[in-house]
Amino acid sequence: MPTSTKERRYPVRDRSIRTEARILDAARSLLTRIPFEEVTTKRIAAEPGVSVGALYRFFPNRDSIIDTIIRDHIRTLRIRTADEVVRQGLRERNRTGFDLSVVLHGLIDVYVAYLDEHPDFRTISFGLDFRELSPQRGGATRSGLTAILYAFAFEHLYLAFTPEIDRKLRVAREAGECLMGYAYGQPTRERRDQVIAELEKMLETYLFPVLSARTQVSKPARSGAPD
């Protein structure tokens, strides 16, 4: 996917901030109504309260708008997982030992609930290969359940960054995102939930042997970071 080399302009004054917010709201609205590939700068600029001039004043292209929306969702989703899952898991570890399966199921529950609540994020998640978006920014635009697992493994289990763990998390991320998209393509909620249950089993079987063996390791110095 070709990407403009122009940098995005960030608003400073209140009026500019409101204009940027209208552009992002227009894009989010379109993402709830039409397929991802049909959301273009022309369609966004045609929404009420947005003009072509205003759009290109702050965003060089469609990708930069989507990138901003993704970043906002990822920030909110990570805060929610920290509040609803991670802190509880860490408290349980201090009392009775750390149960990775409880944390995994909690992360999946929060992620699924977030997808259900935010159809614009759902459209992006299943309509775009994140590796094609703003590739110069590396993993900053990556999203999805296993991206959250990535952060959890390194930030809260204090895992050392090793090729083995990195490889397993990358494989889990690719498989997990594909299966989550497959789950949301099912004709009924019941069948969607059945696929998600199988996804949970797959991640638990594949990841837990390598993660569980390291959950008791004290916090090491970070030698690297996953993208």
N, C-alpha and C positions, 0 to 999 in steps of 0.2 A: 504494500500500500504506500504510494508516494506521500511524503510528508513535507510540508513547507518548512523552509529553514528560518522563516521569520519567527521572532520571539513573541510570545503573548504579552500584551500590555496589561498591567494590573491597575485597576482603578484606585484613585486616592480620594477624590472629593465625593461627598455624599451623593450628588447627582449621578456621577459616574458609577458608583457602587450600585445604585438603584437600576441603572441601565444594564449593567452586567447581570444583575439578578433577574431582570426580565428576559434576557437572552437565555440564561440557564433554565428558567422556568418554562420558557417556550420549548426548548429542546426536551426537557423532561416530559412535558405534556405530549409532544409528538411521540416520544418513546413508549408512552402508555397506549397509543392508538394505532401505530403503524409499525411494520417490520423495521428492524435496525437499518438495513441497507437503503431504505427509502427516506431516512432522516438525513437531509442535506442542508447545506447552509441556505440554499434558496427557500426550502420549505420552512426552516426556522425563521428566516427573515420575513416570511409572509404571515407569521403569527401576529395577533394583535399586540401592539405596543413595541414591536421590534422593527427596525429598518436595516437595510443592507449596509448602510454607512455605519450605523452603530455597531452592528455585528463585527464588521472587519476592523473597526477601531480597536476592539479588545481581543478578538480572536482571529488569528491568521487563516484558520481553516476549520472544517468540521471536527477533525480529530482533536484539536485543542479544546473544543467545547466538551466532547465526550470524555477526554482526559480529566478535565476539571470535575465533571459529574462523578466519575469513578473515584477520584481522590476523596471527594466529600463523602461518598457512601462508605468507602473503606475506613475512613476515620471514624464515622459513626458506628459502623459495625464492630470495629475493634474495641471501641469504648464499651459497647453493649456486651461483647463477649467477656471483656475484663470484669464488668460489673456483675454479670449474671452467672458466669461459669468459672472463670479463672480464680477469682478471689475465694469463691466457695471451695474449689478444689484444693487450693493451698491451705485453707483452714482445715479441711478434712485430713490433708497430709500431716499436719501438725498433731492431730488428735489420734487418728487411727491408721495412718499410712496412706499412701497415694494410690488411688484407684484410677488408672488411666482410662478404663472403659467408661466410667461415669463422666469424666471430662470430655471424652470423644462424643458420647451421645448428647451431652449438653451443648457442645459446639455445633453439632449438626442440627439440633433443635432450634438454636438461636439463628443459625444461618438460613434454615428453611423458613422460619417465621419472618425473617427480614426480607427474603425473596417474595414471600406472599404479600407483605405490606408495601413493597416498593416495586411496582410493575416496570418502572423505567429501568431500574437496576437489573431486573430479571431479563428485560429485552436486551440490554447490553451484554449481560453475562452469557446468554445463549445465542447471541447474534454476532459475536466478535471474537476473533482470536486475539487475546491481549498481547501476544508477542508481535503482532503486526502494528500495534498502536504505539507511537512515539518510541521506537526502539532505542533511541539514544538515551532514554531515561532508564534503561535497564528494567529492573523489576518493580519500579515505583508504581506502574499502572496495573500490576498483576492483582488479581482478586480471586475470590472463590474460597471454598472451604479449606482446601489443603494449603492455600497461602496463609490462612489463619493458623493452621497446624504448624506451619513453618515457624511463624512468629512465636507460638506457644512453646514449641520444643526448645528453641534457643534462648528465649527470654525468661521462661519460668521453670523449665527442667534443667537449665544451665548446662545444656549439652555442649561438648566441645565440637567445633566445626571439623568434621572428618569427611573424607571422600565417601565412605560407606553411608553415613547418615545423610549426607547431601544427596547422594544418588537415590536412596530409598524415598526420601521426601519428594524429590523431583518426579519419580515414577508414580508415587501416590497422588501427587498433584495432577499430573496428566490424566491418570485413570479416573480420579475422583471427579474432576471437572467434566469429563466426558460422560460419566455415569449420571451426574447430577442433571446435565442437559437431557440425557435420555429419560430420566425420571420425570422431568417436567414436560416431556413430549408424550407422556402416557394419556390415554383418553379419559381416565377417571382419577380422582384423588386417591382412591384405595390402591389402584395399581401403581400410582406414583410412590406412595408410601412403602409399598412392597419392594420397589427397586431401591429406595433409600435405605431400607432395612438391610438389603443385600450389600449395599455400599458400606454400611457400618461394619458388617461382618468382614468384608474384604480388607478394609483399612485396619481393623483390629488385628486380623490374622497376619497381615503383611508387616505392619509397623511395630506392633507391640513387643515382639521379641527383642528388637534392637533398641527400642526406647526404654522398655522396662528395665533392661540390664544396666541402664545408665542413670536412672532417676535418683539413685542414692549418692551420685557423685557430687562432691562439693563444687561450688561455683568456680570454674576455671577462667583464666584470662582468655579473652576472645582472640582467636588467631585469624579470624576471617568472618565473613557474613554471607548468608545465602542471598541470591538476588531474587 
